[in-house]
Amino acid sequence: QVQLVESGGGLVQAGGSLRLSCAASLRLSSFNAMGWYRQAPGKQREFVARMTNGGTTNYADSVKGRFTISRDNAKNALDLQMNSLKSEDTAVYYCNALFEMRNYWGQGTQVTVSS
């Protein structure tokens, strides 16, 4: 059974950094791809970053150069390093995994950036 649990959210000042982590119940190599999405109040969920099983990464234009997605195979975790945070990065961040043609989601972790 696929389970994803996010951690690392919190309150940070603009310009600061946070590191999110998504712990998976399966080995990361089991997933076709994993990624991060976010949803701000009153807005639709949007793509943030993604990494395929082969290691190819993609980022939303709004986070390029500031966010870095990586995986820790020893911990079965997908991380998102977020630097130079802006108030518009405030959102609930969700971990996503594609496994056997189905999408799975974590419960989300709140990131609040104060200006």
Helices and strands as residue ranges (DSSP letters): E 4-7, E 10-13, E 18-24, G 28-30, E 33-39, E 46-52, E 57-59, E 67-72, E 77-82, G 87-89, E 91-99, E 102-105, E 109-114
